[in-house]
Amino acid sequence: MATFALWRLNIQLHNTMKLFMFRTSSPRRFVYKPRYYNPEKEAIEKRKAELGLDAKLSEEEKLRLRMSSRWRRNDQTSGLPAMRYTFIIYAIVILGGVYVIFFTDLIDNLIRAFGVGK
C-alpha cells in the first residue's frame, strides 16, 4: 500500500514538473497588413512640402521633412573644415619628415649609433 502511494505521488510530481518546467510557448501569429506604396507620389508630395505648396502630409511628416533637410544641409557644410584640418595636419607631418630626412644629420647619427654600414 505504501509503495502504491509513493508510486502515485511520483506520477503526480512528474506530471506537475512536466507542465511547469518544459512548457513551450505557442508561436507568434504572423499578421500581414498590406499597404500600397507609390514612390513617385511620395516624392511629389515631399517636393511640394519642400516648396511650401499645398501638400497632403501630416504634421509629423512635415516635421520629419524639415529636420532631414536641415541635417542634410548641415552635413554638407560641416565636413569641409574637418577635412581641411586633417589635410593640413598630414601635410605638416609629411613635410616635417622630409625635412628631417634630407636636411638634418639625425638619420646619419642614428646609422652610426647602431653600427650599420661600417
C-alpha positions as semicolon CSV with decimal commas, in nm:
position;residue;x (nm);y (nm);z (nm)
1;M;0,000;0,000;0,000
2;A;0,283;0,240;0,085
3;T;0,458;0,164;-0,241
4;F;0,139;0,238;-0,433
5;A;0,106;0,574;-0,257
6;L;0,469;0,657;-0,331
7;W;0,422;0,550;-0,690
8;R;0,109;0,766;-0,721
9;L;0,291;1,064;-0,564
10;N;0,581;1,015;-0,804
11;I;0,345;1,024;-1,104
12;Q;0,174;1,338;-0,976
13;L;0,509;1,512;-0,921
14;H;0,624;1,403;-1,264
15;N;0,312;1,545;-1,429
16;T;0,337;1,878;-1,248
17;M;0,709;1,905;-1,328
18;K;0,631;1,828;-1,689
19;L;0,371;2,102;-1,700
20;F;0,581;2,375;-1,539
21;M;0,939;2,304;-1,643
22;F;0,910;2,210;-2,007
23;R;0,626;2,423;-2,116
24;T;0,672;2,559;-2,466
25;S;0,506;2,879;-2,565
26;S;0,286;2,888;-2,867
27;P;0,436;3,053;-3,174
28;R;0,353;3,412;-3,251
29;R;0,098;3,479;-3,517
30;F;0,212;3,649;-3,834
31;V;-0,017;3,935;-3,920
32;Y;0,027;4,071;-4,268
33;K;-0,128;4,409;-4,334
34;P;-0,069;4,502;-4,697
35;R;-0,013;4,869;-4,772
36;Y;0,003;5,039;-5,106
37;Y;0,317;5,243;-5,163
38;N;0,368;5,466;-5,463
39;P;0,723;5,609;-5,457
40;E;0,651;5,862;-5,732
41;K;0,355;6,007;-5,546
42;E;0,557;6,015;-5,224
43;A;0,840;6,205;-5,397
44;I;0,594;6,455;-5,546
45;E;0,432;6,515;-5,205
46;K;0,770;6,569;-5,041
47;R;0,876;6,810;-5,313
48;K;0,552;7,006;-5,272
49;A;0,608;7,024;-4,898
50;E;0,966;7,149;-4,950
51;L;0,839;7,424;-5,178
52;G;0,562;7,515;-4,934
53;L;0,280;7,428;-5,172
54;D;-0,040;7,254;-5,068
55;A;0,075;6,907;-4,967
56;K;-0,119;6,623;-4,811
57;L;0,145;6,545;-4,549
58;S;0,065;6,521;-4,181
59;E;0,234;6,749;-3,929
60;E;0,466;6,468;-3,822
61;E;0,576;6,404;-4,181
62;K;0,632;6,776;-4,236
63;L;0,846;6,794;-3,924
64;R;1,050;6,493;-4,037
65;L;1,098;6,651;-4,378
66;R;1,219;6,980;-4,228
67;M;1,455;6,801;-3,991
68;S;1,605;6,583;-4,264
69;S;1,660;6,881;-4,494
70;R;1,834;7,073;-4,213
71;W;2,052;6,776;-4,123
72;R;2,143;6,722;-4,488
73;R;2,237;7,089;-4,521
74;N;2,444;7,078;-4,202
75;D;2,620;6,757;-4,305
76;Q;2,728;6,907;-4,634
77;T;2,883;7,213;-4,471
78;S;3,023;7,057;-4,153
79;G;3,254;6,810;-4,329
80;L;3,466;7,068;-4,510
81;P;3,657;7,226;-4,218
82;A;3,733;6,887;-4,064
83;M;3,872;6,761;-4,395
84;R;4,076;7,078;-4,428
85;Y;4,229;7,037;-4,081
86;T;4,321;6,673;-4,136
87;F;4,481;6,757;-4,470
88;I;4,687;7,033;-4,306
89;I;4,800;6,801;-4,027
90;Y;4,903;6,527;-4,271
91;A;5,090;6,781;-4,487
92;I;5,279;6,914;-4,183
93;V;5,378;6,562;-4,073
94;I;5,496;6,465;-4,423
95;L;5,688;6,789;-4,478
96;G;5,845;6,755;-4,131
97;G;5,955;6,401;-4,211
98;V;6,106;6,508;-4,544
99;Y;6,292;6,792;-4,371
100;V;6,432;6,561;-4,101
101;I;6,543;6,300;-4,354
102;F;6,705;6,530;-4,611
103;F;6,819;6,842;-4,424
104;T;6,942;6,719;-4,084
105;D;7,209;6,479;-3,966
106;L;6,968;6,281;-3,749
107;I;6,949;5,982;-3,982
108;D;7,327;5,972;-4,027
109;N;7,377;5,985;-3,649
110;L;7,128;5,703;-3,597
111;I;7,302;5,488;-3,858
112;R;7,639;5,549;-3,690
113;A;7,497;5,483;-3,342
114;F;7,365;5,140;-3,435
115;G;7,681;5,048;-3,626
116;V;7,518;4,981;-3,958
117;G;7,730;5,035;-4,269
118;K;8,084;5,008;-4,119
